[in-house]
Amino acid sequence: MLRTRGNQAAEPKEVMHTFVDLFMAGQWDDFGQVIAADCVLHYPGGAEVVGLDAMKAGWKVFYGALADLKITLIAEVTEGDMLVEFMTMEARYTGDHMGREVVDTPVRYNQVEVVRIVGGKIVEWWVEMDRLWMSQQLGFQFEPE
């Protein structure tokens, strides 16, 4: 567990910054330092992923398609054990997207994450990303029904 100032648990921003550093360095086996084993990840549409191992498996599929990923933290707000982050993700996409193969296409999209941190670890996580904008950059055109 991360510690600061004697025996106090790490601040929420420090926990998230450590996660981003581990993520960008590809040190996925070290995520347990900052994510609880039974963490619940809430995705749009009510989908939930329970547990660190399940989260890592899902991330490997999605982020495996993103080469040269760059995460830029734009804003952070903390309130008690909650942290809200607004970030921009930039990468080159190569892989399946909505059943269509995409090859080496640059994407840039925004993402908002809310995490609840207890005892220096993320125990609950909500994610919202601009999937429409990303899909349009990958060449998908959507028409209203």
Biotite code that builds the C-alpha atoms (Angstrom):
import biotite.structure as struc

atoms = struc.array([
    struc.Atom([0.000, 0.000, 0.000], chain_id="A", res_id=1, res_name="MET", atom_name="CA", element="C"),
    struc.Atom([1.247, 3.499, -0.766], chain_id="A", res_id=2, res_name="LEU", atom_name="CA", element="C"),
    struc.Atom([2.091, 5.532, 2.305], chain_id="A", res_id=3, res_name="ARG", atom_name="CA", element="C"),
    struc.Atom([2.859, 9.186, 2.846], chain_id="A", res_id=4, res_name="THR", atom_name="CA", element="C"),
    struc.Atom([3.615, 11.357, 5.862], chain_id="A", res_id=5, res_name="ARG", atom_name="CA", element="C"),
    struc.Atom([4.373, 8.693, 8.416], chain_id="A", res_id=6, res_name="GLY", atom_name="CA", element="C"),
    struc.Atom([1.672, 6.060, 8.629], chain_id="A", res_id=7, res_name="ASN", atom_name="CA", element="C"),
    struc.Atom([-1.104, 7.885, 6.760], chain_id="A", res_id=8, res_name="GLN", atom_name="CA", element="C"),
    struc.Atom([-2.564, 6.284, 3.645], chain_id="A", res_id=9, res_name="ALA", atom_name="CA", element="C"),
    struc.Atom([-1.714, 7.908, 0.321], chain_id="A", res_id=10, res_name="ALA", atom_name="CA", element="C"),
    struc.Atom([-3.906, 10.720, -0.961], chain_id="A", res_id=11, res_name="GLU", atom_name="CA", element="C"),
    struc.Atom([-6.369, 9.862, -3.758], chain_id="A", res_id=12, res_name="PRO", atom_name="CA", element="C"),
    struc.Atom([-4.408, 11.815, -6.406], chain_id="A", res_id=13, res_name="LYS", atom_name="CA", element="C"),
    struc.Atom([-1.207, 9.977, -5.505], chain_id="A", res_id=14, res_name="GLU", atom_name="CA", element="C"),
    struc.Atom([-2.970, 6.621, -5.819], chain_id="A", res_id=15, res_name="VAL", atom_name="CA", element="C"),
    struc.Atom([-4.339, 7.478, -9.272], chain_id="A", res_id=16, res_name="MET", atom_name="CA", element="C"),
    struc.Atom([-1.056, 8.957, -10.484], chain_id="A", res_id=17, res_name="HIS", atom_name="CA", element="C"),
    struc.Atom([0.699, 5.749, -9.420], chain_id="A", res_id=18, res_name="THR", atom_name="CA", element="C"),
    struc.Atom([-1.892, 3.709, -11.352], chain_id="A", res_id=19, res_name="PHE", atom_name="CA", element="C"),
    struc.Atom([-1.377, 5.822, -14.501], chain_id="A", res_id=20, res_name="VAL", atom_name="CA", element="C"),
    struc.Atom([2.416, 5.460, -14.163], chain_id="A", res_id=21, res_name="ASP", atom_name="CA", element="C"),
    struc.Atom([2.122, 1.674, -13.767], chain_id="A", res_id=22, res_name="LEU", atom_name="CA", element="C"),
    struc.Atom([-0.320, 1.499, -16.682], chain_id="A", res_id=23, res_name="PHE", atom_name="CA", element="C"),
    struc.Atom([1.875, 3.547, -19.013], chain_id="A", res_id=24, res_name="MET", atom_name="CA", element="C"),
    struc.Atom([4.963, 1.516, -18.050], chain_id="A", res_id=25, res_name="ALA", atom_name="CA", element="C"),
    struc.Atom([3.132, -1.750, -18.736], chain_id="A", res_id=26, res_name="GLY", atom_name="CA", element="C"),
    struc.Atom([3.552, -2.879, -15.120], chain_id="A", res_id=27, res_name="GLN", atom_name="CA", element="C"),
    struc.Atom([0.100, -4.448, -14.946], chain_id="A", res_id=28, res_name="TRP", atom_name="CA", element="C"),
    struc.Atom([1.239, -7.092, -12.466], chain_id="A", res_id=29, res_name="ASP", atom_name="CA", element="C"),
    struc.Atom([1.801, -4.273, -9.955], chain_id="A", res_id=30, res_name="ASP", atom_name="CA", element="C"),
    struc.Atom([-1.768, -2.884, -10.132], chain_id="A", res_id=31, res_name="PHE", atom_name="CA", element="C"),
    struc.Atom([-2.525, -4.606, -6.815], chain_id="A", res_id=32, res_name="GLY", atom_name="CA", element="C"),
    struc.Atom([-0.494, -1.849, -5.149], chain_id="A", res_id=33, res_name="GLN", atom_name="CA", element="C"),
    struc.Atom([-3.275, 0.636, -5.888], chain_id="A", res_id=34, res_name="VAL", atom_name="CA", element="C"),
    struc.Atom([-6.377, -1.404, -6.865], chain_id="A", res_id=35, res_name="ILE", atom_name="CA", element="C"),
    struc.Atom([-8.247, -3.639, -4.419], chain_id="A", res_id=36, res_name="ALA", atom_name="CA", element="C"),
    struc.Atom([-8.595, -7.276, -5.513], chain_id="A", res_id=37, res_name="ALA", atom_name="CA", element="C"),
    struc.Atom([-12.404, -6.975, -5.286], chain_id="A", res_id=38, res_name="ASP", atom_name="CA", element="C"),
    struc.Atom([-12.680, -3.535, -6.918], chain_id="A", res_id=39, res_name="CYS", atom_name="CA", element="C"),
    struc.Atom([-15.890, -2.907, -8.886], chain_id="A", res_id=40, res_name="VAL", atom_name="CA", element="C"),
    struc.Atom([-15.553, -1.119, -12.233], chain_id="A", res_id=41, res_name="LEU", atom_name="CA", element="C"),
    struc.Atom([-18.770, 0.473, -13.566], chain_id="A", res_id=42, res_name="HIS", atom_name="CA", element="C"),
    struc.Atom([-18.953, 1.031, -17.326], chain_id="A", res_id=43, res_name="TYR", atom_name="CA", element="C"),
    struc.Atom([-21.613, 2.965, -19.269], chain_id="A", res_id=44, res_name="PRO", atom_name="CA", element="C"),
    struc.Atom([-24.868, 1.109, -19.788], chain_id="A", res_id=45, res_name="GLY", atom_name="CA", element="C"),
    struc.Atom([-24.749, -0.656, -16.450], chain_id="A", res_id=46, res_name="GLY", atom_name="CA", element="C"),
    struc.Atom([-21.958, -3.107, -17.259], chain_id="A", res_id=47, res_name="ALA", atom_name="CA", element="C"),
    struc.Atom([-19.884, -3.999, -14.211], chain_id="A", res_id=48, res_name="GLU", atom_name="CA", element="C"),
    struc.Atom([-16.554, -5.750, -13.942], chain_id="A", res_id=49, res_name="VAL", atom_name="CA", element="C"),
    struc.Atom([-15.799, -7.192, -10.521], chain_id="A", res_id=50, res_name="VAL", atom_name="CA", element="C"),
    struc.Atom([-12.263, -7.914, -9.403], chain_id="A", res_id=51, res_name="GLY", atom_name="CA", element="C"),
    struc.Atom([-8.806, -6.784, -10.422], chain_id="A", res_id=52, res_name="LEU", atom_name="CA", element="C"),
    struc.Atom([-8.106, -9.881, -12.534], chain_id="A", res_id=53, res_name="ASP", atom_name="CA", element="C"),
    struc.Atom([-11.297, -9.387, -14.562], chain_id="A", res_id=54, res_name="ALA", atom_name="CA", element="C"),
    struc.Atom([-10.487, -5.691, -14.993], chain_id="A", res_id=55, res_name="MET", atom_name="CA", element="C"),
    struc.Atom([-6.995, -6.455, -16.300], chain_id="A", res_id=56, res_name="LYS", atom_name="CA", element="C"),
    struc.Atom([-8.374, -9.053, -18.747], chain_id="A", res_id=57, res_name="ALA", atom_name="CA", element="C"),
    struc.Atom([-10.819, -6.509, -20.185], chain_id="A", res_id=58, res_name="GLY", atom_name="CA", element="C"),
    struc.Atom([-8.234, -3.742, -20.372], chain_id="A", res_id=59, res_name="TRP", atom_name="CA", element="C"),
    struc.Atom([-5.806, -6.008, -22.241], chain_id="A", res_id=60, res_name="LYS", atom_name="CA", element="C"),
    struc.Atom([-8.415, -6.471, -24.983], chain_id="A", res_id=61, res_name="VAL", atom_name="CA", element="C"),
    struc.Atom([-9.392, -2.791, -25.317], chain_id="A", res_id=62, res_name="PHE", atom_name="CA", element="C"),
    struc.Atom([-6.023, -1.176, -24.703], chain_id="A", res_id=63, res_name="TYR", atom_name="CA", element="C"),
    struc.Atom([-4.240, -3.892, -26.660], chain_id="A", res_id=64, res_name="GLY", atom_name="CA", element="C"),
    struc.Atom([-5.608, -2.182, -29.775], chain_id="A", res_id=65, res_name="ALA", atom_name="CA", element="C"),
    struc.Atom([-4.112, 1.187, -28.783], chain_id="A", res_id=66, res_name="LEU", atom_name="CA", element="C"),
    struc.Atom([-0.435, 1.629, -29.694], chain_id="A", res_id=67, res_name="ALA", atom_name="CA", element="C"),
    struc.Atom([1.651, 4.558, -28.437], chain_id="A", res_id=68, res_name="ASP", atom_name="CA", element="C"),
    struc.Atom([-1.027, 5.462, -25.889], chain_id="A", res_id=69, res_name="LEU", atom_name="CA", element="C"),
    struc.Atom([-0.544, 8.838, -24.236], chain_id="A", res_id=70, res_name="LYS", atom_name="CA", element="C"),
    struc.Atom([-2.683, 9.880, -21.264], chain_id="A", res_id=71, res_name="ILE", atom_name="CA", element="C"),
    struc.Atom([-2.885, 13.573, -20.417], chain_id="A", res_id=72, res_name="THR", atom_name="CA", element="C"),
    struc.Atom([-4.526, 14.481, -17.108], chain_id="A", res_id=73, res_name="LEU", atom_name="CA", element="C"),
    struc.Atom([-6.498, 17.700, -17.621], chain_id="A", res_id=74, res_name="ILE", atom_name="CA", element="C"),
    struc.Atom([-8.262, 18.190, -14.285], chain_id="A", res_id=75, res_name="ALA", atom_name="CA", element="C"),
    struc.Atom([-8.611, 16.459, -10.930], chain_id="A", res_id=76, res_name="GLU", atom_name="CA", element="C"),
    struc.Atom([-11.068, 17.095, -8.114], chain_id="A", res_id=77, res_name="VAL", atom_name="CA", element="C"),
    struc.Atom([-11.103, 15.310, -4.768], chain_id="A", res_id=78, res_name="THR", atom_name="CA", element="C"),
    struc.Atom([-13.782, 15.180, -2.117], chain_id="A", res_id=79, res_name="GLU", atom_name="CA", element="C"),
    struc.Atom([-13.183, 12.862, 0.815], chain_id="A", res_id=80, res_name="GLY", atom_name="CA", element="C"),
    struc.Atom([-12.430, 9.386, -0.533], chain_id="A", res_id=81, res_name="ASP", atom_name="CA", element="C"),
    struc.Atom([-13.593, 10.282, -4.082], chain_id="A", res_id=82, res_name="MET", atom_name="CA", element="C"),
    struc.Atom([-11.455, 11.494, -6.984], chain_id="A", res_id=83, res_name="LEU", atom_name="CA", element="C"),
    struc.Atom([-12.755, 12.748, -10.334], chain_id="A", res_id=84, res_name="VAL", atom_name="CA", element="C"),
    struc.Atom([-10.332, 12.947, -13.239], chain_id="A", res_id=85, res_name="GLU", atom_name="CA", element="C"),
    struc.Atom([-10.792, 14.366, -16.721], chain_id="A", res_id=86, res_name="PHE", atom_name="CA", element="C"),
    struc.Atom([-8.213, 13.088, -19.176], chain_id="A", res_id=87, res_name="MET", atom_name="CA", element="C"),
    struc.Atom([-7.422, 12.959, -22.862], chain_id="A", res_id=88, res_name="THR", atom_name="CA", element="C"),
    struc.Atom([-6.245, 9.720, -24.457], chain_id="A", res_id=89, res_name="MET", atom_name="CA", element="C"),
    struc.Atom([-4.266, 9.690, -27.700], chain_id="A", res_id=90, res_name="GLU", atom_name="CA", element="C"),
    struc.Atom([-3.089, 6.589, -29.575], chain_id="A", res_id=91, res_name="ALA", atom_name="CA", element="C"),
    struc.Atom([-2.989, 4.692, -32.842], chain_id="A", res_id=92, res_name="ARG", atom_name="CA", element="C"),
    struc.Atom([-5.800, 2.128, -33.091], chain_id="A", res_id=93, res_name="TYR", atom_name="CA", element="C"),
    struc.Atom([-5.188, -1.259, -34.688], chain_id="A", res_id=94, res_name="THR", atom_name="CA", element="C"),
    struc.Atom([-7.676, -4.021, -34.052], chain_id="A", res_id=95, res_name="GLY", atom_name="CA", element="C"),
    struc.Atom([-11.338, -4.929, -34.114], chain_id="A", res_id=96, res_name="ASP", atom_name="CA", element="C"),
    struc.Atom([-13.815, -2.128, -33.435], chain_id="A", res_id=97, res_name="HIS", atom_name="CA", element="C"),
    struc.Atom([-17.516, -2.972, -33.579], chain_id="A", res_id=98, res_name="MET", atom_name="CA", element="C"),
    struc.Atom([-16.824, -5.937, -35.852], chain_id="A", res_id=99, res_name="GLY", atom_name="CA", element="C"),
    struc.Atom([-14.641, -4.040, -38.325], chain_id="A", res_id=100, res_name="ARG", atom_name="CA", element="C"),
    struc.Atom([-10.855, -4.287, -38.510], chain_id="A", res_id=101, res_name="GLU", atom_name="CA", element="C"),
    struc.Atom([-9.117, -0.929, -38.093], chain_id="A", res_id=102, res_name="VAL", atom_name="CA", element="C"),
    struc.Atom([-5.438, -0.521, -38.996], chain_id="A", res_id=103, res_name="VAL", atom_name="CA", element="C"),
    struc.Atom([-3.077, 2.136, -37.597], chain_id="A", res_id=104, res_name="ASP", atom_name="CA", element="C"),
    struc.Atom([-5.644, 4.932, -37.276], chain_id="A", res_id=105, res_name="THR", atom_name="CA", element="C"),
    struc.Atom([-4.901, 7.837, -34.925], chain_id="A", res_id=106, res_name="PRO", atom_name="CA", element="C"),
    struc.Atom([-7.536, 8.516, -32.253], chain_id="A", res_id=107, res_name="VAL", atom_name="CA", element="C"),
    struc.Atom([-7.953, 11.140, -29.564], chain_id="A", res_id=108, res_name="ARG", atom_name="CA", element="C"),
    struc.Atom([-10.789, 11.011, -27.079], chain_id="A", res_id=109, res_name="TYR", atom_name="CA", element="C"),
    struc.Atom([-11.804, 12.322, -23.679], chain_id="A", res_id=110, res_name="ASN", atom_name="CA", element="C"),
    struc.Atom([-12.468, 10.197, -20.632], chain_id="A", res_id=111, res_name="GLN", atom_name="CA", element="C"),
    struc.Atom([-13.860, 10.968, -17.194], chain_id="A", res_id=112, res_name="VAL", atom_name="CA", element="C"),
    struc.Atom([-13.128, 8.645, -14.298], chain_id="A", res_id=113, res_name="GLU", atom_name="CA", element="C"),
    struc.Atom([-14.471, 8.690, -10.767], chain_id="A", res_id=114, res_name="VAL", atom_name="CA", element="C"),
    struc.Atom([-12.759, 6.482, -8.218], chain_id="A", res_id=115, res_name="VAL", atom_name="CA", element="C"),
    struc.Atom([-13.416, 5.767, -4.576], chain_id="A", res_id=116, res_name="ARG", atom_name="CA", element="C"),
    struc.Atom([-10.235, 5.096, -2.655], chain_id="A", res_id=117, res_name="ILE", atom_name="CA", element="C"),
    struc.Atom([-10.095, 3.414, 0.739], chain_id="A", res_id=118, res_name="VAL", atom_name="CA", element="C"),
    struc.Atom([-6.892, 2.566, 2.560], chain_id="A", res_id=119, res_name="GLY", atom_name="CA", element="C"),
    struc.Atom([-4.717, 3.651, -0.363], chain_id="A", res_id=120, res_name="GLY", atom_name="CA", element="C"),
    struc.Atom([-6.494, 1.438, -2.920], chain_id="A", res_id=121, res_name="LYS", atom_name="CA", element="C"),
    struc.Atom([-9.194, 1.978, -5.522], chain_id="A", res_id=122, res_name="ILE", atom_name="CA", element="C"),
    struc.Atom([-12.272, 0.026, -4.408], chain_id="A", res_id=123, res_name="VAL", atom_name="CA", element="C"),
    struc.Atom([-14.842, 1.379, -6.856], chain_id="A", res_id=124, res_name="GLU", atom_name="CA", element="C"),
    struc.Atom([-14.445, 2.946, -10.298], chain_id="A", res_id=125, res_name="TRP", atom_name="CA", element="C"),
    struc.Atom([-16.783, 4.650, -12.789], chain_id="A", res_id=126, res_name="TRP", atom_name="CA", element="C"),
    struc.Atom([-15.689, 5.385, -16.377], chain_id="A", res_id=127, res_name="VAL", atom_name="CA", element="C"),
    struc.Atom([-17.272, 7.505, -19.092], chain_id="A", res_id=128, res_name="GLU", atom_name="CA", element="C"),
    struc.Atom([-15.523, 7.953, -22.421], chain_id="A", res_id=129, res_name="MET", atom_name="CA", element="C"),
    struc.Atom([-16.453, 9.599, -25.681], chain_id="A", res_id=130, res_name="ASP", atom_name="CA", element="C"),
    struc.Atom([-17.023, 6.417, -27.707], chain_id="A", res_id=131, res_name="ARG", atom_name="CA", element="C"),
    struc.Atom([-18.939, 8.234, -30.436], chain_id="A", res_id=132, res_name="LEU", atom_name="CA", element="C"),
    struc.Atom([-16.060, 10.615, -31.128], chain_id="A", res_id=133, res_name="TRP", atom_name="CA", element="C"),
    struc.Atom([-13.587, 7.729, -31.116], chain_id="A", res_id=134, res_name="MET", atom_name="CA", element="C"),
    struc.Atom([-15.758, 5.647, -33.471], chain_id="A", res_id=135, res_name="SER", atom_name="CA", element="C"),
    struc.Atom([-16.119, 8.565, -35.881], chain_id="A", res_id=136, res_name="GLN", atom_name="CA", element="C"),
    struc.Atom([-12.326, 8.969, -35.969], chain_id="A", res_id=137, res_name="GLN", atom_name="CA", element="C"),
    struc.Atom([-12.106, 5.271, -36.870], chain_id="A", res_id=138, res_name="LEU", atom_name="CA", element="C"),
    struc.Atom([-14.334, 5.866, -39.917], chain_id="A", res_id=139, res_name="GLY", atom_name="CA", element="C"),
    struc.Atom([-17.742, 4.883, -38.570], chain_id="A", res_id=140, res_name="PHE", atom_name="CA", element="C"),
    struc.Atom([-20.723, 6.968, -39.668], chain_id="A", res_id=141, res_name="GLN", atom_name="CA", element="C"),
    struc.Atom([-23.888, 6.811, -37.580], chain_id="A", res_id=142, res_name="PHE", atom_name="CA", element="C"),
    struc.Atom([-27.338, 7.813, -38.798], chain_id="A", res_id=143, res_name="GLU", atom_name="CA", element="C"),
    struc.Atom([-30.334, 8.444, -36.544], chain_id="A", res_id=144, res_name="PRO", atom_name="CA", element="C"),
    struc.Atom([-33.025, 5.785, -36.789], chain_id="A", res_id=145, res_name="GLU", atom_name="CA", element="C"),
])
